[in-house]
């Protein structure tokens, strides 16, 4: 019986972070993103309030989640393109319990270029994460623009950013 329960638990964990189909979860209109201040893997801390005025990409992930490693190259490419513009922030939020040594070794091995924060599964749930990776796009005003469970590709990230920028610039002349 114990083996069956352990097997079921492993299957559910893999389903929750499987590389299969991804899901876009709509955010209610202008839902405020939960505030946080989290330690950076390399020292210091980051608060969501401190990123106000920027579009913030938050990637909730874990070292034990195989699909999460496939998200790294996409986020690295996005970060590399947008890091110097001052309008976009990308942060990876680890939900691991093992601590900074394990998270740091994983991030180094996978070549993570964007900042890594040490978070919790409770925070991920506050953001609506139902599996990993879960990517949240936060508008410059601090409201959630979208949630994406599963892998997301660079073109989808760029599309999400374009939607935030278009929304911020207001309706086009044809729409007025």
N, C-alpha and C positions, 0 to 999 in steps of 0.2 A: 504494500500500500504506500509506503514511504517513497519508493521509486516512482510510482505513478504520480504522486503529488509533486515530487521534484521535477519529473519530466514535464508535467503540466505547467509548473512555474517557469521552467526554461522556455517552453514553447510560447507562453504568454509574454515573457520578457523579449524574446526575439520578434514576436509579432508587433510589440509596442515600438520597436526600433528597427523594423524590417526595411530593406531597401526596395520593397515592392511599391505598390501605388502610393503616391503622395496625395495629400489632401489639403486643399485650401479651406480654411475655416474663416468665415466672414466675421468681422468684428462689428458689434453694434456701432451705430453712428456716434462718433466722438467719445468712445469709451476711454476713460483715463487709464494710462498704463500704470500699474502698481509701482510706486516709488521704491528705490533700493539704493543702498550704499554697500558695495561689496569690495573685498580685498582683491587687488590685482595679484596675479601669480608672481610677478617680479617685484612686488613691493608697492606700497601706496594703496589708494582706493579710488573707485569710480562711483559716482552717484548719477542716477538718471537725471536728476534736477540739474546737475552740472553740464549735461549734454543738451539742455533745452536750446532750441534754435537750430538744431541739426536733425536730419533724418537719422534715426538710430536703428541699426540692424542688430538684433539680439538673437544669437544662436544658442539654444539650450541643448547640451550634449553630455555624453558620458564616455569614459574610456572603455567601459564594458559593452558599448553599443557598436557593433561592426559597421553599420551604415554611416555612423557619425564620421568615420575617417574619410569617407568618400565626399563628404561635404567640405572638407578642408580646402582642396584645390579651388573649388568654386568661390569660396569666401576669400581665399588669398587673392585670386584674380580680381574680384570686386574691390577688395580693400586696396590693392595696388593701384587700381584705376582712380579711386576716389579719395584716398587718404590725404592728399595734399590740397584738396579743394576747400576744406574747412566746413563743408555743408553736410558731410556724412560721417557717422561713426559706426564702426563695426566692433562688436564685442562677442566673444564666445563665453558662455556661462556654463562652467562645469558643474554637474550635480553629483559628482563623486563624493563618497564618504571617506575615501582613503587618504585624502589630504594633498597638500601641494607637491610633495615629492613624486607621487604617482602621476598626478595631473601634469606636472612639469616634464617628466620623462616622456609621457605620451605626446605632449605638444611638441617637444623637441624632435622626437622620432618622426612625427608626421609633418614637420616643417610648418607649423602654424605661425603665420606672420602677424596676425591681428592680436589685439590685447585679449588675454584670458582672465576672466574673473572667477573667483571661487564662490559658487552659489549653493543652493539647496534644491531638492526636489519640491519642497513646499513652495518656494518662489516660482518654480517652473509651473506648478499647478495654478498659482495665482494668475499667471499669464495664460492659462488655458491649455498648457501642454498636456497631451494625452499619450505621447510617445516621443521618442527621440530619433533623430534630431527634430526639434521644433524651432522654426524661425519666425520671429516677430518683427514687423516693421512698425516703428513708432514715428509718428509725424513730428515735425519741429515743435508743435504746440504741446507735445506730451501725450497725445491720444494714439490709440492703436489703429493703424491703417489696415493691417492684415496679420493673419496667423497662417503658417504653412507647416503641416506635419509631414515629415519625410524629407527626402532629398529635394533640393531645389537647385536648378542650374543657373548659370550666370545670366543667360538671357531673361529668365524669369525675375531675377533680382533687379536687373536693369529696368525691366518693365514696371516693377513695383516702385522703384525710385522715380521713374518718369511720371507715374500716376500721382505720387506725392507732390512732385514739382508742378505738374499741371494744375492740381487742386490748389496749390499755394498761389499760383499766378492768376487764379480766378477764371471765369468763363471766357471763352474765345469770343471775338466779335460776332461770329455767326450765331452764338448761343444767346446773345442779348437781344 
